[in-house]
Amino acid sequence: MNKRLYVGNLSYDTSEDKLRAAFEKFGTVTDVKIMQDRNTSQPRGFGFVTMSTQSEGEAAINGLNGADLDGRNLTVNEARPLENRPPGGGNARRFNKSRRF
């Protein structure tokens, strides 16, 4: 069973290949994704790595959480499932015409 990991505090210079190489020391990496801003395509400073087994995922968490990569101390933990959020976002008050600001 795969184990998906959250990797935070990434340098904007870190590539997916470099991230994969860091995690391959702890086992087989099946997927690497560094999240990017939709508008600018710039890295957002976090990503996800999927390890092939639970034990490899735990080894990667223990070995890389707090470790230095490209001058930044990584935050590595088990990824949480995506939460359902209501559509929209932003400041709903600015669209409410009945209120005066």
N, C-alpha and C positions, 0 to 999 in steps of 0.2 A: 504494500500500500504506500502510495506517495505521501510525502509530507511537504506542504507548502509553507515557506518561511517568508516573513516580512523582513526587509533589510532597510533600515533607516539611517539617516545622517550621511548619505552618500555625497561625495564630492561631485561637482558638476563635470569634472574631467574623467570620472570613472565610466568605462565602457562596459557593455554587457559581456564582452570577451574577458575583460579583466576580472569582473565579478564572478564569472563562471570559473575561471582559473583558481580564484581564492577558495571557492566552495568545493571544487573537485578534489582538494586535499582530504576531504572528509567522506567522499563517496561519489556515486554517480549522480550527476546533475541532469535532470530531464528537461528543465525549462528555466530560462532567465528572462526577466522583463523589467527594464527600468522605465518608470512612468515618466511621460512627457506632457508638458502643457499643450493643450489643444490649439491655442492660438499662436504660440511662438515656437513650438516644437523643441523648447529647451527642457532639459531634465528637471524634474521636480524634487530631486534629492532623496528619493526612495524607490524601492522596487521589490520584486518578488523572485524567489528562487525555489524551484521544486526539486527536492531530493527523491531518489527512487525508493527509499525505505524509511520507516519511522526512526530506526536506530541511527541511520546516517544523518537524518534531520536533527536529532538530538545531539549528535556529535558535532555538527556544524554550529548549532546554537551555543554549545559549551565552548567550542574552540574559537568562534569568531565574535561573539557578543563582547563589545568593548575593544576589539582588536583594531589596529590602525590599517587603513587602506586609503592610499592617496592623501595622507595627512589628516584624515578624519577618523574618529573612533566610531565604529559601526554599532548600530543597535540591531540585534538579530533576535527574533522570537517567532513563535508560531503565528501564522497569519490567521486572522479572524475571518469568519464568513462575511460577505458583503451584506450590510443591513439594508432593508427596504426603507427608502425615504420617500416622503411625498414629492411629487414633481414640482418643479419651479426652483426656488432658491432666491438668494439675494434678499433685499429688503422689501417685504410685501407692503409696507406702509407707503412707499412712494407711488404705488399704483392705486391706492385707495383714494378716490376723488372726493369722498364725502368728508374727509378729515382735512383740516387746515393745519399747516405746519408753520 
